[in-house]
């Protein structure tokens, strides 16, 4: 089930600056090491973003799929 957030008015650099938006987010575990987050921008007509976090010990891989493409990054937890 998606949870709806509050109305926000922020943007990304000059893109959508000040555009009012409401996000809806849900997250699910897909196995023991992978957590998937789906984020919708309500009323904007774009497909959902999907954030996939894969954990391996103290390492994490984050993959983001969104309407303009994909990004990924690897990191480690601080200990």
N, C-alpha and C positions, 0 to 999 in steps of 0.2 A: 504494500500500500504506500502511495506517495504521501508525504507530509508537505503541506504548503507553508511557505514562509511569508514574511511581511513584505509590503510594498517597499522597494528600494529605488533610488534615483542615481545610481552610479553607472559609470561606463568604463571602457577600456581605451585609454589614451584618448584619441579623438573619435573613435568609433563608438556610437551609441551613447556619447557623453550626455548625462542627465536624463536619459530615457527611462521612464518609470517601468519597473519590471517586478514580477512576482515569480519566484522559483518554487518548483516542487521537486523533492528529492526522495529517493528510496535507496536502500542498500541491502545487499544479500551476500551471505557467504556461499561460495561455490567450491566446496571442498574445504580441507583443513588449512590451506595456505593462500587462498584467493578470495578477496573481498571486492565486490563490484558495486559501484555507485552510479545510478542513473539520475541525471539532473535535467529537468525541463525548464525552459523559460516560457511561462504561460503567456499566450497571446502574441508571440513574436513570429510564429510560423516557421520556426527552425526545428530540425530534428533534435532529439535528446542527446546530451553529452553522455559519454560513458567513461567512467574512471575505473580502471582495473588495477588493484594493488595486489601484488604477489609477494608473499613473504617467504624467505629462506634463511632461517636462523636470525642473524642480526642484519641481513640484507633485505632490501625491498626494491621491487621494480614497479614503477607507476606508468601506466599507459593511458593516454587520453585520446578518445575518438570524439570528434565534434564535426559540425557541418562543414568546416573548411579543411579538414584533414586529420592527421594523427601526430601526436607527440609522445615521446617516452623518455624516462630518466631512471637511473639506478642510484641507490644510496644505501647508507648504513645507519643504524641507530647509534646514538651517542651513548657511551657507557661509562 
